[in-house]
Amino acid sequence: MPSRLPRLITTCRLLIFILCFCLAGCVANTPPSASTTQQFVQSADGSSILYGTSGAGDLAVVFVHGWLCDHTTWDRQIDYFSKNYRVVWLDLAGHGNSGSNRTAYTMTSFAQDVQSVIGRVGADRVVLVGHSMGGQVVLEAADLLGDSVVGIVAVDSFYTPIYDIPIDKKLKFLEFLSNDYSSALSATHDSMFPEEVDPQLKQSVYAMMTKPDKAIGVSALYECIMWHAHKTPADFPNYTRIFHNINAGSTGSKPVPDHVRLIPGAGHFVALVKPHEFNNILESIIIQSSLLN
């Protein structure tokens, strides 16, 4: 038994890094704005995508959630930014109340969900905001949307400790997830939050994580890992000028780039745990994006 302990500790640490990378905060305590309208649109593969809009203005702020979650990740942001901007949110295929016709949950297919929603709402100037896996999705979506995108914000998505983990170890964790899905999800739940966070909030996040089907979780995480194995933000040079990051305190072993803003003590769920600090930073980025374009 003692000889197995180091491997167990290593596995748990790896689990923490992987899930911190791909998991997005899912439930906030503040209800979305009462003026929100909800509809469905078909994605490129025919999947039925739930989306909503609130607020008004010629600039649309589009919120994209991460792995195993839905638009309620952004409740505190939807309510806040709807006062001054047009806000758009969606549930990616297979998540929340959106349907799915797909078996492979690639970053490109998720980006097509975003593209379909933007096509329906008719936004000409867009700031895309994606948390965790959603950071990859919004980069891919920007490639599809082109000149209408005036700002991209990845939230705890890049420049994190996940970059220092070799792909073979990431795939080893994926095998663990595939073999014991419920244990893999619950094992690292507490590590996603600072100690002082509201226990009810932690429990609501865990409840959200367990709702999507296992096949969706495994496929999306695999595609997430493979995306990172072959791509970085540097592979999207057209968007370097408008690309921003809002991260938790840790960025791994690499220096912090100028476009990365840090909110220490928030854990992975930056916008959920520290909404006031997050909203202030995001608003400054939106204003900057609006002035530059």
C-alpha positions, 0 to 999 in steps of 0.5 A: 500500500505505501508504494502506491501512495506517490502514484496516487498523489501524482494522479490527484495533482494531475487531475486538479490541473486538467480539470482546472484547465477545462472546467468552467464555473457554472452557477451563480447566485444572481438570477439573469436579467428579467429582460432576457429573451431565450430562443433556439437556433440550429448549428451547422450540424443541425444541433438545437442551440439555446441562446439568449439576449438582453440589453441593447447597443451596437456592440455585443458581448458574447459569453461562452461557457466551458466544459460540462457547464452552461450559460449560468456560468455568466449570470453575474456578468449577464446582469451587469453588462446588460445595463450598458451593452447588448449581451448574448449567451448560449449553451453549447451543444450537449450542454445546458438546454441545447440539443446535440446531433454530434458524436465528436465535441470539437472546438470547431463544432462548438465555434459553429454553435457560436457562429450560428447564434451570432448569425441569428442575432445579427451583431456587427461588432462583437466581443467574445468572452470564453471561460476555460475550454470556452477560450479555445472556442472563442478563438475558433469562433473569431476565425469564423466570424472575421472582421465583426470580432473587435475583442477576444477575452479568454478567462483562465484558459491560457498561460496556466500550469496546464501548459507545463504538463506533457500530453501523455500525462493529459491522455493518461488522465483522460483514461482515468476519466473514461474508466471512473467518470464519477470519481474523476469528477468528484476527486478534485471538486474542492480544489477548484475553489479557495477555502473561503468560498460559499459551500452552497456555490461549490455544491451547485457547481458539482451538481452542474458538472454531473448533468451532461452525459459521460460521452460528452464529457469524455469527447469534449475533454479529449478534443480540448487536450488535442487542441492544446497539443497543436494550437496556441493563441499565437496560431491566430495572428490576426487577433493578436491585437485584440486578444486578452486574458483574465486569469487566476493568480497562477500562470505556471512557469512561464512569464506573464504576458502583457495582455494577461490580467490576474485576479489572485485568490479566485481559483479557476472560477474567476468570474463566479468567485470574484465577480466585482473584480472580474467585471471591472477588468472585463469592462475596461477591456470592452471599452478599449476594444470599442475605442480601437475598432 
